[in-house]
Amino acid sequence: MNVSNLCMDWPMLYTGNPYEIRTGNVFFMHMILMDSENQLAMNLGETYLVTEKGNERLGNHKFDLVVL
């Protein structure tokens, strides 16, 4: 079993995937930034609804960097 299947809901978007994106689909688009040397990682992401006119961002938070 592929480990990525345990963490991601279907359908996943990737090159060569035959799935046809349709109106009404909801996707969580994200990327993981890793610093393997220091064993650090962060995940940036946003949820989108596919509409007849394109896509609609469902979140309303700013993407500003927060330093604690």
C-alpha positions in Angstrom: 0.0 0.0 0.0 1.3 3.5 -0.9 1.7 5.6 2.3 0.3 8.7 0.5 -3.0 6.9 0.1 -3.3 6.9 3.9 -3.0 10.7 4.1 -4.9 12.0 1.1 -8.5 11.9 0.0 -9.4 10.8 -3.5 -9.2 12.3 -6.1 -5.6 13.5 -5.9 -4.4 15.9 -8.6 -1.2 14.8 -10.3 0.3 14.7 -13.8 -1.3 12.0 -15.8 -4.3 11.4 -13.5 -7.3 10.5 -15.8 -9.8 12.0 -13.4 -11.9 14.8 -14.9 -12.3 17.8 -12.6 -16.0 18.7 -12.4 -18.2 21.5 -11.1 -18.9 20.9 -7.4 -15.5 19.2 -6.7 -13.7 20.5 -3.6 -9.9 20.3 -3.4 -7.4 21.1 -0.7 -4.4 22.4 -2.6 -1.2 22.4 -0.5 2.5 22.2 -0.6 4.9 21.0 2.0 8.2 22.9 2.5 10.9 20.8 4.1 14.3 21.5 5.7 15.5 18.0 6.1 18.9 19.0 7.5 17.1 20.7 10.5 14.2 18.3 10.5 11.7 21.1 10.0 8.6 21.3 7.8 5.6 23.4 7.2 2.4 23.0 5.1 0.7 25.8 3.2 -2.7 25.1 1.8 -6.1 26.3 0.8 -9.5 24.8 0.0 -11.2 25.5 -3.3 -14.6 24.8 -4.8 -14.7 24.2 -8.6 -17.5 26.3 -10.1 -18.9 26.8 -13.6 -16.8 30.0 -13.8 -13.6 28.6 -12.5 -12.8 28.1 -8.8 -13.7 29.8 -5.5 -11.4 30.1 -2.6 -13.3 28.9 0.5 -10.9 30.1 3.1 -10.6 33.7 4.3 -7.3 33.8 6.2 -4.4 35.9 4.9 -1.2 34.2 3.8 1.0 36.4 5.9 3.9 34.8 7.7 3.3 34.6 11.4 6.5 34.4 13.5 6.0 33.3 17.1 
